[in-house]
Amino acid sequence: MFQSNKQHLQPGEYSLNQFLAMGTILFLIVLSKLMPYLLPKFGWEIPVDQSWSYFWNFSPMLPLAVVTGATLSLRRAVLLTTVTYLAGDLGIWLVTGHRDWAFFPTSPFIYLAVWLIVFTGTAGARWMNDQDLLLRSLRNLISGFVGATLFFLITNFAVWALGSGATYPHNLGGLSECYTMAVPFYRNSLFAMAIYVPLLTALFQMIVPSSEKISVVELGQTPPT
């Protein structure tokens, strides 16, 4: 389906079907990030200060970072993930009219954590480069859970240190409270990894051209003979 006319494509080049499929996936991922900000326009009010009011952090955005890191070259994975994440943030600003809802003091740490998640995907591919879909999904899930934990630790440390909509005492008690309050978001991130990582792994295996995927040579392994 996605490999039609591949004999006319240069290495790393996408067919029209592949390009449209990838664009659709990225659009839906950005839309999922905007959903809690779009729903109030249809009468569903979501209190942003109540973690139980919506499945915050249950999004394919972080799973995308893992799967791109495990599938594409590190440079392209970082670029694709950053552009997609940034599109989501700009969309929040556009939809709500609040720049501070999209970009805040901890934003650099959020992007740093996202890039680290990309790297966990790449590191997982280095650890186990297997073309079997089940094994690739399992590998990416492990990388995803590690990445979600890093995201939780880094971003909430930044919230505690810098403040971003909440202020905690700058002591161990305040740090502990900050992490405790963020546990529901962390839980949702883990659920998102469990659902979206296998799905995106399967989709990327179908869509991404073979010449675009990480090769054993890129991973520093000896190619099969």
Secondary structure, DSSP 8 states (H G I E B T S, - for coil): -TTTTGGGS-TT---HHHHHHHHHHHHHHHHHHHHHHHGGGGT----TT-GGGTTTT-SSHHHHHHHHHHHS-HHHHHHHHHHHHHHHHHHHHHHHS-HHHH--TTHHHHHHHHHHHHHHHHHHHHH-----HHHHHHHHHHHHHHHHHHHHHHHHHHHHHH-SS----SSHHHHHHHHHHTHHHHHHHHHHHHHHHHHHHHHHHHHS-GGGS--TTTTT-----
